[in-house]
Amino acid sequence: TAKPGVIIGKGGAGIEALKGKLTQYISS
């Protein structure tokens, strides 16, 4: 899993949001 800083560095705000939703889905 890429670190948030790396994702943001790539300018992947959409990926960051998707990753957040995925994490939320897994934790629930």
CHARMM internal coordinates of N, CA and C (Angstrom, degrees):
IC EDIT
DIST 1 N 1 CA 1.4722
DIST 1 CA 1 C 1.5244
ANGL 1 N 1 CA 1 C 109.14
DIST 1 C 2 N 1.3129
ANGL 1 CA 1 C 2 N 116.06
DIHE 1 N 1 CA 1 C 2 N 128.78
DIST 2 N 2 CA 1.4622
ANGL 1 C 2 N 2 CA 119.85
DIHE 1 CA 1 C 2 N 2 CA 178.84
DIST 2 CA 2 C 1.5156
ANGL 2 N 2 CA 2 C 109.97
DIHE 1 C 2 N 2 CA 2 C -72.08
DIST 2 C 3 N 1.3195
ANGL 2 CA 2 C 3 N 115.90
DIHE 2 N 2 CA 2 C 3 N 146.64
DIST 3 N 3 CA 1.4684
ANGL 2 C 3 N 3 CA 119.56
DIHE 2 CA 2 C 3 N 3 CA 178.71
DIST 3 CA 3 C 1.5202
ANGL 3 N 3 CA 3 C 109.44
DIHE 2 C 3 N 3 CA 3 C -76.07
DIST 3 C 4 N 1.3516
ANGL 3 CA 3 C 4 N 117.21
DIHE 3 N 3 CA 3 C 4 N 146.67
DIST 4 N 4 CA 1.4720
ANGL 3 C 4 N 4 CA 121.75
DIHE 3 CA 3 C 4 N 4 CA -179.53
DIST 4 CA 4 C 1.5183
ANGL 4 N 4 CA 4 C 112.44
DIHE 3 C 4 N 4 CA 4 C -50.14
DIST 4 C 5 N 1.3279
ANGL 4 CA 4 C 5 N 117.19
DIHE 4 N 4 CA 4 C 5 N -40.35
DIST 5 N 5 CA 1.4622
ANGL 4 C 5 N 5 CA 120.93
DIHE 4 CA 4 C 5 N 5 CA -179.37
DIST 5 CA 5 C 1.5175
ANGL 5 N 5 CA 5 C 111.10
DIHE 4 C 5 N 5 CA 5 C -60.90
DIST 5 C 6 N 1.3459
ANGL 5 CA 5 C 6 N 115.56
DIHE 5 N 5 CA 5 C 6 N -38.40
DIST 6 N 6 CA 1.4630
ANGL 5 C 6 N 6 CA 119.85
DIHE 5 CA 5 C 6 N 6 CA -179.78
DIST 6 CA 6 C 1.5193
ANGL 6 N 6 CA 6 C 109.98
DIHE 5 C 6 N 6 CA 6 C -68.08
DIST 6 C 7 N 1.3370
ANGL 6 CA 6 C 7 N 116.25
DIHE 6 N 6 CA 6 C 7 N -42.85
DIST 7 N 7 CA 1.4660
ANGL 6 C 7 N 7 CA 120.91
DIHE 6 CA 6 C 7 N 7 CA -179.80
DIST 7 CA 7 C 1.5247
ANGL 7 N 7 CA 7 C 110.15
DIHE 6 C 7 N 7 CA 7 C -62.84
DIST 7 C 8 N 1.3363
ANGL 7 CA 7 C 8 N 116.40
DIHE 7 N 7 CA 7 C 8 N -44.61
DIST 8 N 8 CA 1.4632
ANGL 7 C 8 N 8 CA 120.70
DIHE 7 CA 7 C 8 N 8 CA -179.61
DIST 8 CA 8 C 1.5316
ANGL 8 N 8 CA 8 C 109.36
DIHE 7 C 8 N 8 CA 8 C -64.93
DIST 8 C 9 N 1.3313
ANGL 8 CA 8 C 9 N 116.00
DIHE 8 N 8 CA 8 C 9 N -37.38
DIST 9 N 9 CA 1.4586
ANGL 8 C 9 N 9 CA 120.60
DIHE 8 CA 8 C 9 N 9 CA 179.38
DIST 9 CA 9 C 1.5199
ANGL 9 N 9 CA 9 C 110.99
DIHE 8 C 9 N 9 CA 9 C -61.57
DIST 9 C 10 N 1.3309
ANGL 9 CA 9 C 10 N 116.49
DIHE 9 N 9 CA 9 C 10 N -32.24
DIST 10 N 10 CA 1.4597
ANGL 9 C 10 N 10 CA 120.82
DIHE 9 CA 9 C 10 N 10 CA 178.69
DIST 10 CA 10 C 1.5212
ANGL 10 N 10 CA 10 C 111.04
DIHE 9 C 10 N 10 CA 10 C -80.83
DIST 10 C 11 N 1.3310
ANGL 10 CA 10 C 11 N 116.21
DIHE 10 N 10 CA 10 C 11 N -7.20
DIST 11 N 11 CA 1.4632
ANGL 10 C 11 N 11 CA 119.29
DIHE 10 CA 10 C 11 N 11 CA 179.71
DIST 11 CA 11 C 1.5175
ANGL 11 N 11 CA 11 C 111.42
DIHE 10 C 11 N 11 CA 11 C 77.66
DIST 11 C 12 N 1.3347
ANGL 11 CA 11 C 12 N 116.86
DIHE 11 N 11 CA 11 C 12 N 25.45
DIST 12 N 12 CA 1.4672
ANGL 11 C 12 N 12 CA 119.83
DIHE 11 CA 11 C 12 N 12 CA -179.02
DIST 12 CA 12 C 1.5131
ANGL 12 N 12 CA 12 C 111.33
DIHE 11 C 12 N 12 CA 12 C -96.11
DIST 12 C 13 N 1.3308
ANGL 12 CA 12 C 13 N 116.47
DIHE 12 N 12 CA 12 C 13 N 68.46
DIST 13 N 13 CA 1.4706
ANGL 12 C 13 N 13 CA 120.04
DIHE 12 CA 12 C 13 N 13 CA -179.30
DIST 13 CA 13 C 1.5249
ANGL 13 N 13 CA 13 C 109.83
DIHE 12 C 13 N 13 CA 13 C -63.24
DIST 13 C 14 N 1.3154
ANGL 13 CA 13 C 14 N 116.63
DIHE 13 N 13 CA 13 C 14 N -37.71
DIST 14 N 14 CA 1.4672
ANGL 13 C 14 N 14 CA 121.21
DIHE 13 CA 13 C 14 N 14 CA 179.61
DIST 14 CA 14 C 1.5206
ANGL 14 N 14 CA 14 C 110.82
DIHE 13 C 14 N 14 CA 14 C -64.27
DIST 14 C 15 N 1.3450
ANGL 14 CA 14 C 15 N 115.46
DIHE 14 N 14 CA 14 C 15 N -40.71
DIST 15 N 15 CA 1.4675
ANGL 14 C 15 N 15 CA 120.09
DIHE 14 CA 14 C 15 N 15 CA 178.83
DIST 15 CA 15 C 1.5232
ANGL 15 N 15 CA 15 C 109.44
DIHE 14 C 15 N 15 CA 15 C -64.79
DIST 15 C 16 N 1.3110
ANGL 15 CA 15 C 16 N 115.95
DIHE 15 N 15 CA 15 C 16 N -40.69
DIST 16 N 16 CA 1.4706
ANGL 15 C 16 N 16 CA 121.11
DIHE 15 CA 15 C 16 N 16 CA 179.28
DIST 16 CA 16 C 1.5244
ANGL 16 N 16 CA 16 C 109.99
DIHE 15 C 16 N 16 CA 16 C -59.19
DIST 16 C 17 N 1.3353
ANGL 16 CA 16 C 17 N 116.10
DIHE 16 N 16 CA 16 C 17 N -43.97
DIST 17 N 17 CA 1.4681
ANGL 16 C 17 N 17 CA 120.57
DIHE 16 CA 16 C 17 N 17 CA -179.80
DIST 17 CA 17 C 1.5261
ANGL 17 N 17 CA 17 C 110.27
DIHE 16 C 17 N 17 CA 17 C -66.02
DIST 17 C 18 N 1.3256
ANGL 17 CA 17 C 18 N 116.21
DIHE 17 N 17 CA 17 C 18 N -42.66
DIST 18 N 18 CA 1.4663
ANGL 17 C 18 N 18 CA 120.21
DIHE 17 CA 17 C 18 N 18 CA 179.37
DIST 18 CA 18 C 1.5198
ANGL 18 N 18 CA 18 C 110.28
DIHE 17 C 18 N 18 CA 18 C -62.24
DIST 18 C 19 N 1.3277
ANGL 18 CA 18 C 19 N 116.03
DIHE 18 N 18 CA 18 C 19 N -42.18
DIST 19 N 19 CA 1.4581
ANGL 18 C 19 N 19 CA 120.62
DIHE 18 CA 18 C 19 N 19 CA -179.90
DIST 19 CA 19 C 1.5194
ANGL 19 N 19 CA 19 C 110.02
DIHE 18 C 19 N 19 CA 19 C -62.14
DIST 19 C 20 N 1.3325
ANGL 19 CA 19 C 20 N 116.53
DIHE 19 N 19 CA 19 C 20 N -38.27
DIST 20 N 20 CA 1.4610
ANGL 19 C 20 N 20 CA 120.98
DIHE 19 CA 19 C 20 N 20 CA 178.67
DIST 20 CA 20 C 1.5145
ANGL 20 N 20 CA 20 C 111.15
DIHE 19 C 20 N 20 CA 20 C -63.94
DIST 20 C 21 N 1.3277
ANGL 20 CA 20 C 21 N 115.99
DIHE 20 N 20 CA 20 C 21 N -42.98
DIST 21 N 21 CA 1.4701
ANGL 20 C 21 N 21 CA 119.97
DIHE 20 CA 20 C 21 N 21 CA 179.41
DIST 21 CA 21 C 1.5232
ANGL 21 N 21 CA 21 C 110.11
DIHE 20 C 21 N 21 CA 21 C -66.30
DIST 21 C 22 N 1.3209
ANGL 21 CA 21 C 22 N 116.31
DIHE 21 N 21 CA 21 C 22 N -40.23
DIST 22 N 22 CA 1.4567
ANGL 21 C 22 N 22 CA 120.63
DIHE 21 CA 21 C 22 N 22 CA 179.84
DIST 22 CA 22 C 1.5202
ANGL 22 N 22 CA 22 C 110.44
DIHE 21 C 22 N 22 CA 22 C -63.16
DIST 22 C 23 N 1.3276
ANGL 22 CA 22 C 23 N 116.09
DIHE 22 N 22 CA 22 C 23 N -43.95
DIST 23 N 23 CA 1.4640
ANGL 22 C 23 N 23 CA 120.50
DIHE 22 CA 22 C 23 N 23 CA 178.94
DIST 23 CA 23 C 1.5199
ANGL 23 N 23 CA 23 C 110.37
DIHE 22 C 23 N 23 CA 23 C -62.25
DIST 23 C 24 N 1.3316
ANGL 23 CA 23 C 24 N 116.35
DIHE 23 N 23 CA 23 C 24 N -41.89
DIST 24 N 24 CA 1.4620
ANGL 23 C 24 N 24 CA 121.11
DIHE 23 CA 23 C 24 N 24 CA 179.15
DIST 24 CA 24 C 1.5257
ANGL 24 N 24 CA 24 C 109.67
DIHE 23 C 24 N 24 CA 24 C -61.92
DIST 24 C 25 N 1.3210
ANGL 24 CA 24 C 25 N 116.21
DIHE 24 N 24 CA 24 C 25 N -43.01
DIST 25 N 25 CA 1.4652
ANGL 24 C 25 N 25 CA 121.53
DIHE 24 CA 24 C 25 N 25 CA -178.67
DIST 25 CA 25 C 1.5300
ANGL 25 N 25 CA 25 C 110.34
DIHE 24 C 25 N 25 CA 25 C -62.79
DIST 25 C 26 N 1.3287
ANGL 25 CA 25 C 26 N 116.17
DIHE 25 N 25 CA 25 C 26 N -42.56
DIST 26 N 26 CA 1.4668
ANGL 25 C 26 N 26 CA 120.51
DIHE 25 CA 25 C 26 N 26 CA -179.10
DIST 26 CA 26 C 1.5255
ANGL 26 N 26 CA 26 C 110.56
DIHE 25 C 26 N 26 CA 26 C -67.88
DIST 26 C 27 N 1.3230
ANGL 26 CA 26 C 27 N 117.45
DIHE 26 N 26 CA 26 C 27 N -41.62
DIST 27 N 27 CA 1.4701
ANGL 26 C 27 N 27 CA 119.08
DIHE 26 CA 26 C 27 N 27 CA -177.24
DIST 27 CA 27 C 1.5131
ANGL 27 N 27 CA 27 C 112.29
DIHE 26 C 27 N 27 CA 27 C -70.63
DIST 27 C 28 N 1.3279
ANGL 27 CA 27 C 28 N 117.43
DIHE 27 N 27 CA 27 C 28 N -26.41
DIST 28 N 28 CA 1.4650
ANGL 27 C 28 N 28 CA 118.89
DIHE 27 CA 27 C 28 N 28 CA -179.46
DIST 28 CA 28 C 1.5216
ANGL 28 N 28 CA 28 C 108.59
DIHE 27 C 28 N 28 CA 28 C -92.03
END
COOR INIT
IC SEED 1 N 1 CA 1 C
IC BUILD
